[in-house]
């Protein structure tokens, strides 16, 4: 069984993702094999919050070229986690504003 720290890889800190913090929407990079229920339980366990919904986006890898060599970046999966109205915010994101 995967632990919560195996499912949540890292937070995504960009201008676009920080716009959703006011609406209690937080973006995380998650393990590609994880589902919405596992992501919800992991966020609740790690940060001690109540999750309202989880939306996921699978991003394919991009082809990159260095000289004559062509490679590919790894595919990723992102999760947009929305918290309930009565839940506290995630301090990691709150300190970035």
C-alpha positions in Angstrom: 0.0 0.0 0.0 1.3 3.5 -0.9 1.8 6.0 1.8 0.4 9.5 1.6 3.9 10.9 0.9 4.3 8.5 -2.1 1.1 9.9 -3.7 1.7 13.7 -3.2 5.1 14.4 -5.0 5.3 18.2 -4.7 3.1 21.4 -4.7 2.9 23.3 -8.0 3.8 26.9 -7.3 3.1 29.1 -10.4 1.2 32.4 -10.9 -1.8 30.5 -12.2 -1.9 28.0 -9.4 -1.6 30.7 -6.8 -4.7 32.5 -8.1 -6.8 29.7 -6.9 -5.6 29.9 -3.3 -8.2 32.6 -2.5 -10.9 30.0 -3.6 -9.2 27.2 -1.6 -8.0 25.5 -4.7 -4.5 24.0 -4.4 -2.4 22.3 -7.1 -0.1 19.3 -6.5 2.0 17.0 -8.7 0.9 13.5 -7.8 2.0 9.9 -8.7 0.7 8.9 -12.1 -0.9 5.7 -10.8 -2.9 7.4 -8.1 -6.7 7.9 -8.2 -8.9 10.7 -6.8 -9.8 8.9 -3.6 -6.1 8.2 -2.8 -5.2 11.8 -3.5 -8.1 13.0 -1.3 -7.0 10.8 1.6 -3.4 11.8 1.2 -4.1 15.5 1.3 -6.4 15.1 4.3 -3.8 13.1 6.2 -0.7 15.2 5.4 -2.2 18.7 5.8 -5.1 18.0 8.2 -7.8 19.6 6.1 -11.2 18.6 4.7 -11.3 18.0 0.9 -14.4 18.9 -1.1 -13.3 17.7 -4.6 -10.3 16.5 -6.6 -9.8 17.1 -10.3 -6.9 15.5 -12.1 -5.0 16.3 -15.3 -2.6 13.9 -17.1 0.2 15.7 -18.9 2.1 13.8 -21.6 5.8 14.1 -21.9 7.3 16.6 -24.4 9.9 15.9 -26.9 13.1 17.8 -26.3 16.1 18.2 -28.6 19.7 18.9 -27.8 21.7 19.1 -31.0 21.0 16.0 -33.0 19.8 14.0 -30.0 16.0 13.8 -29.4 14.7 12.8 -26.0 11.5 13.0 -24.1 10.6 14.5 -20.7 8.6 12.2 -18.4 4.8 12.4 -18.3 3.2 14.0 -15.2 -0.1 14.1 -13.4 -1.5 17.1 -11.6 -4.3 17.3 -9.1 -6.4 20.4 -8.3 -7.7 20.0 -4.8 -10.6 22.1 -3.6 -11.2 22.4 0.2 -14.5 22.7 2.0 -15.6 26.2 3.1 -15.3 25.4 6.8 -11.7 23.9 6.4 -8.6 25.8 7.2 -6.2 26.6 4.4 -2.9 24.9 3.6 -0.1 26.9 5.3 2.5 26.0 2.7 0.5 28.0 0.0 -0.7 30.7 2.4 2.8 31.8 3.2 3.6 32.3 -0.5 1.1 35.1 -1.0 
